[in-house]
Amino acid sequence: MSRPNVLVICSDEHARSTLGCYGHPIVRTPNLDRLANSGTRFDRAYTPSPTCVSARACLATGLHVHENRCWSSAQPYHGQCDSWMHKLRRAGHSVVSFGKLHFRSSSDDNGFSEEILPMHVPNEGKGWPQALLRKPMTDYPEVAELARDLGPGESDYTEYDRRVASEACRWLRQHPRKIRDRSWVLFVSFVSPHFPLKAPRAFFDIYANLKLPESLHRLLTERPTHPVLREMRKFWCYDDHFSEETRDIALRSYFGLCSFLDDNVGQVLQALEDSGSAETTTVVYTSDHGEMLGNHGFWGKCLMYEDSVGIPLILTGPGVPQGISLTPASLVDISATILQGVGIPEAAKVEDWKGRSLLDLARSPRPDRMVLSEYHDGGSPSGLFMVRQGRWKYVHYAGGYPAQLFDMTSDANELSDRGQVRSHAAQRAQMLARLQDVLDPEQVNAEAFRDQEEQLALFGGADAVLSAPGYGGHTPAP
């Protein structure tokens, strides 16, 4: 009899709202929709950090940023914390990655049995050292590239994703029948729909003449007045480089990339069927973080708005119930999910915010569960901490800045900030206390800045970082 297996499919910068199964009015993702219909779709899933390097370190370790200390895009995972990959390999299982990891290097022991077409951080493992320059923040001229490189066409990323899909399909069609005596776990990681916002012509054309939803207008024109967000918008000033025409093209390109991604996912799922292992394989689909798409005046991620911090999360396979889960979930839950999926027991965790198996969450709804997200990366003068529990989202800014509070039931688009509304003082205090049950935000903020100062010194200081050549707004494809 075949052993249980796990297939994790991860994308990059896929906003939860831009899938058909999550209710987008025009985006077409038929393969992901079918996957969601066959299992559990988590409607309140979040990244533990809305930035690639930190989020992927959390996914690997099952630990939050303040625990693994991969604070920024210049502090990647390099095997320094035990990961689900290490645990699987020690247990004798095949654990193979395809595509983007965004760790420091394949020369580190990241835990995989094999890394195929790995994409790690650039600059010989240094990543993006400018992320360390937060006090004071510098200018970031590379933001202009987003509005220049868009529309129908190919990019290094789309070509890379095709290679990733091809290699993953080849492995699935060749290897599972050879290793029936032990479980395998595949981590298949695409870059789409991460910018550059160039979608292959066939996928761009799906949206070329469709009318965009009118509901986008208010989100695109609203500008938050929070002091930290104003500072972040000065740094992440992508939107300043768009015209009305290029903004429209960018949105259609992103939607096209979502459909391109879906097509690649469909190929991998078909290869799983062809392998004969589908009935014994747990499948997870998720993304490392979302994409703002111009909403609230921002593009990219790095924020605690739903477009940035919310992620798609789909679970299907043996024993997974069909339906929609309103239990808050996180990328830190994937480690426990994988280990449970192949039968490796873990000690039970008392704290509800720590990583738990998604299968357990799907079977036993806990809508009052709390999830946490943090941001300590470039472009922010302060650490950001988000708590989501029940109908409320609370965002804490270290350093004495005012908090934000949103009622996600009545204000899903986060257009009405209750952070300074007197009548909501008790709710803010309750959410702050919940955050403080987990961590001391001021202490964690200080630790992040201290570690980043030490890392900056290793890179030769601020002058050396500022004089180093940049690599643009995205990591080069290998």
N, C-alpha and C positions, 0 to 999 in steps of 0.2 A: 504494500500500500504506500502511496506517495505521502511524504511528510508535509506538514503545513508550511506555506511560504508567504512572503510578504513582498508586494510591489508598491513602492512609494514613487509617485510621480509629482515632481515639484516644478513650478514655473517661477518666473521672476517678475515682480511688479504687476501682478494680476489683481486688480481691484475686485472685491467680492461682488459688487453690483453689476459687473460686466460679464455675466454668464446668463444664458437663457433660463437655466434652472433657478437662478436667484431673482428672476423677474425683470431682467432688462428688456425694454420694449422692442429693440431692434437687433441686438447682438446675437449671432447665431453660433451656438456651441453644442451641436447635436450629440457628439460623443460624450462630452461631460454631462450633458443632460440625461442621457441614458444611464450613465454610471450613477448619477444621483438618484435616479428613479429605482435603481436596483438595491439601494442601501440607505444609509442615513446621511442627510445633508445637515450640517451644523450651521445654523443661521446667525449664531453669535460667536464666531471664531475670530481670533485676534493673533497678530504677531507679538512676540515678547519684546520686539524692538523694530520700529519702522525704518530699518536700514539693512542692507544685504549682509554685511560681514557679521554684525552682532546677531541678527535673526538666525543665520545659518549655524552659528556657534551654539545658540540655544537649541535649535532643532537637533543638533548632533549630541549634545550633552544632557538634554532634559533639564537644564538649569537656566535660571534667569540671568540677565546681564550682570546684576550686582553679585551673582554667585560665581560665574565663570570669568568675569572681568574682561571680556572681549568688548570693551566699551565703544570702540569706534572703528572706522574703516581703515585705520592704521594699526589695529590691534587684533589681527585675525586669530582664529583657532589654529593651533599647531600640535594638537594631541596632548596638551597640558592637563586636560581633564578627561577622565574616563568617559567613553561614549558608548552608545548602543552598538556601534560598529566593533569596538574592541571586545565588548561582551559576547557578541555573536561569534567573532572569530575565535575567541578563547574556547567557546563551546563547540567548535569544529564545523561551523556552518560557512557556506560561501556567502560573502557579502561584497557586492560589486557595485561600483558607482559608474554612471555614464553622465558626462556633461558637467555643468557648473557646480562647483563646491564653494569656491571663494574662501578657502582656507589659506594658510601661508604658502605651503608648497607640498608637492608629492614626495619630496625628500623627507618630510616629517612622517612619523607613524600616526596617520589619521585614523587607523583602525580597519580600513577596507582590505579585503583580500586582493583586490585589484581596482585600480582607477583607470577607466577608459575615457579618452578625450577629456581629461580634467581641465577645468578653468579655475585657476586660483587668482589671488589678488596680484596686481601688476607690481612693477618696480622691485623685482627680485624679492618679493615677499613683504615689502614695506606697505603695500596698499596705497592709500591716499593720505600722505603725511600732513597735508593741509588741514585735515580733520582735527589735528591737535592744536591748531591756532584758534582758540575760542575766546581768549581774553588778551588783547582785543581781537575781534574777528577781522579778517582781511576781505578784499574783493575776490570775486570768483567769476572771471570773465568767460569761462567755459560754458556758462549757462546759455550764451547766445547760440550755441551749436544746435540746441533742441529745435529751435524754430527754423533753422536753415536746412537740416537734413531730414526731410520728411516727404511723404507722398508714396505713390506706387513705385515698386522696385525692390531690388534685393540689397541686402547688407551682409556684412561678415556674420552677423548674428543669425540671420535666417538660414544662411548656408551652414552655419555651425549646428543649428537645431536639426536640420535635415540629416546631418551626419550622426548626431546623437540618436535620433530616432532609428536610423538604419542599423547602427551598432547594437542598440538595445533589442531591436527585432531579431537581428541575427543571433544574439545570445539566447533569446527566448526560444527560438526555433531549433537550436542545436543542443543546449546544455541540460535543460531540466530532465530529459529522459536518461541522462547519463548519471545523475546524482540523486536518484530516488531514495537513497539510504540516509540522506540528511537534508535539512531545510536550506533554502536559499533566500536571500533578501537582496532585491535590486533597488537602487536609488537612481531613478532616471530624472535628470534635472535639465530642463530647457531654460533658455534665456528669454524667449518671448513671453509676454509682450513688452519687455523692457525696451526703452528707446535705444538706438535711433528709430524714430517713428516712420520707418519705411516698411510697407507691407507688400509682399509679392502681389503682382498685378491681379491675379485671379481672386485673391482675397480682398484686396482694396476695392475692386470693382463691385463686390457685394454691397458696399455701402456708398459707392460713388454718388448715387443719385437719390438715396433714401433721405427723407426728411428727418432731421434730428429732433429728438423730443423737446418740446417747448419748456419743459420743466428744468432743462439745463440752464436757462437764461439767468434765473435769479441766483443760482449757485455760482455761475461764472462772474457775476457782477458784484456779489457781496464781498466786502473786505472787512476782516476782523480788526478790532481796535486794540486788542490786547498788546501790551508793550513788548513782550517777548516775540509774539507773532509778527509785529511790525519790524523788529530787528531781523527776524528770520527771512521775512519777505525782501528786505534789502539785499540779503545775501543770495537767497534763492529767487532771483528776480527773472525767472524764465518768462513770465507772462509779459514783461515789458518789451520783449523782442518779437511778439506776435502781432500780426495785423488780424483783422476780422477774417480775412480770407485764409491766412495760414493757420489760424486757430481751428477753423473748420476742417482743413485738410488734416491737421494733427489728430483731431478726434476720430475722423474716418480711418486714418492710418492705424490708430490704436485698436479700433474695433476690428479692422482687418487682421491685425496681428493676433488678436484674441481667437479669431476663427482659424488662422494659420496654426496657432498652438493647438487648438482643438483637433485639427486634422492630424497633427503629429501624435497627439495622445491616442487618437483612434487607431493609428497604425500599431502602436505599442499594445493596445488592448486586443487588437486582432491577433497579434503575434502570441499574446498570452493564451488566447483561445486555441490557436494552432499548436501550442506546446503541449496541450493536454493537461495543463496544470491549473486551469481557471477555477475549477471547483474546489481546489484546496488552497487557493491563494487569497489572502486579504489584500485589498487594494486601497491605497490612500491617495487622494489628490489634494494638493494644497499649493500655496505660493508663499514666498518669504515675506511679502508685505504687499501693500496696494499701490495705487497711483492716483494722485489728486486730479489730474486731467483739467487743470485750470479752475477747479472749484475753490471758492474762497480766495481766489487770486494766486493759487499755488499750482505748480506742476511737480512731479516727482513724489517723494515720500517725506520722511523726517518729521511728520506731524502726528498729533493724536486725533485728528479728524477721521471719521469712519472710512473715507476713501483711501486714506493712507495706512491706517492701523488695522482695518478690517480685512480679513482674508477669506477666500473660499476654502472649505474643508469638507471633503466627501469621503465616506468610509463604506466599503462594501466587501462582501465575502462571507465565509462560513459563519453562521450564527448572528450576522449583523441584521438588526431589524430594519424594515423599510419605513421611511417616514422622515420627518423634519424634527430636529432637536433644537430646543431653545436653551439648552444648557450651555453656558459660556465655555468655550474651549480655546486651546492655545497650541502653538507649535511645540511647547515643552511637553505636551501630552503624547507626541508621536513616539518618543523613545519607549515609554511604557507600553504603547500600543504594539510596536514592533516586537518587543521582547515577549509580551503575552501571545502574540500571533504565532511565534515559533515554540512556545512552551517553556520559556525561561522565566522562572518566578522572580519577583522583586519584593522587597520588604514593603509592607503597606505604609502609605504616607498619611499622617494625621491631618496636616494642613491642606485645606481644600484648594489652595492656589498652586500647589506643587503638581508636577506632572502625574497624570493618571491615564489609564488606558481609555482610549476613545470608545472601545467596545463596551466597557463598563458604563461610561457616560451615556452611550446610546441606549443601553438596556435599562438604566436607572436614572431617569431625568432628575436634574438638580438645577432648576432655573435660578436658584438663589446663589449659585456658586460665584466666587469672585475670580476674575482674571486680571493680570497685571501686565503692563507694558512700560518700557523705559526708553529714553533717548538721551545719549550722551555724546553724540557725534558732531561733526562739523556743522557750522551754520547756526548754532544755538549758543547763546551766552549763559545758559542755565540748563541743568538737568530737568527733563520732563518725565513725569510719572502719571500713568493713567490707570485708574481702577474702574472696571465695569462690573456692576452687580445689579441684578434685577433691571429695573427700568432706567437706572441712573448711570451716567458716565461722569466721572470726576477726573479732572486734570490738574495736577499739582506742579507748580513751577518752583524749583528750589531758589533760594536767595531772597525770599520775601516778596516775590511777585504775586499778584492776585491769582486765585485759582479760577478754573472754569468748571461749570456744571451744566450738564445737558440732560433733559428728560427725553430719552430715546423712544419712548412710546408716543408722545405727542409732538415730538420735534426730531424726526428721524434724519432730517437734513442739517441739523445742528446750526440753525439760524437764530436761535434764541438762547444766548448764554445767560444762565442764572448765577454765574459766579459772583456777582456783586449785588444780587437782588436780596434785600433784607428778609423777605418772607421765606427764603430758602437757606437761611443761616444754619438752622438745625440739621438740614440734610447735608450741607457741606461739612459740618463738624463730624457727622456720623461717617461720611466717606473718608475724611482725613484720618479719623481714628482707625478705620479699616486698613488704610494704607500703612499707618504706623504700627499696626499689628504685625506687618510683614517686614518693614524696614524703616529706618530713620532717613527720610529723604535728604536732609541736610548733610548727614554723615556720609551717605552714599555719594552725593554730589561732590563732596570734598575728596573722597577716595578716587572718584573718576578723574578729577582734575589733577590730583597728585600723581596718579599713574600716568596720565598723559604728559605731564611735565617731565617725568622720568623718560618716557618714550621719546619725547621731543629731543631731549639731551642726547640720547643714543643716535638720533638722526643728525646730530650736529647743530641743533638749535634752530631758532626761527629763521635766521638769515639763510641758512643752508637749505631749508625747506622751501622758502620763497624763491630762491634762485634755481631750484631744480626744475627740469622740464616737466610740464604737465602731460597727462595722457588723455585729456578730454573728459567728457562727462560719463564715460563708460569704459569698462575693462576690455582691452583688446581680446578678440577671440583667438584661441591657440591655433 
